[in-house]
């Protein structure tokens, strides 16, 4: 398998930077401008949208400016079935075949497995044995419905973003894979699920990336998982992104920000330190403070922290 090392764009001249292989984008909720801007700037080989896309026009129209720059893939989120427009602009777009849900696809040289949607107890509560699920498949649910209860002669629109046991089990048998992208979080998250961990381990992935919870999370960095865990996990905030190796040097591992800077950040933000360090900052050209500092920009990050701490101008 390829080495999987997370990174953001670094503080060195752009002409010296190589494009990231992959960029993962948190829930757009209709605002795809940050996606377009990031792709135009960093020109990744491929991008993956982590659900709750809610495109205001068909997705291929929304993303037209970047379709000749990068490969696009996506998984659905629970809000992508909120309205007919949300559904049709995604599932009915010319990019509908880029849906990774329930399958493994090679993207930018990696085998990427996708599990979109969310667990709903009316379908399957994954805290209970899978055999006890109310419906094993969408077809099983459809057969219990009267014709007037169906949406477009199938299950309700809402439950087209529900995870059914047969979809999960089919993916479970489809491995191996390098990366698992999900809308739901793994068990290390307060609202995460053990079955996501089990899927990741069965597939043999090194990395899990999810959306849904609107927060940038480095599970190892925040002490929610140990380095001995079988995979690394990251959550990506709404409007943010996670970039994958931009250079062979970064793929070998990045230096951490200086300890004194980490200590200062902890004084300023306390328990929110990791979230601040790993969220793109407009004063750092859209880079995360952690990446900017690791790339040689510690002084600028330190000055921002000092300004925040003492109420100065940032």
PyMOL commands that set and color helices and strands:
alter all, ss='L'
color gray80, all
select helices_A, chain A and resi 14-16+33-42+59-62+64-66+78-81+84-91+96-98+130-132+138-143+147-149+158-161+165-172+194-203+248-251+259-277+282-284+289-310
alter helices_A, ss='H'
color red, helices_A
select strands_A, chain A and resi 6-7+22-25+46-49+71-74+104-107+110-115+179-182+207-210+217-218+232-235+241-244
alter strands_A, ss='S'
color yellow, strands_A
deselect
rebuild
show_as cartoon
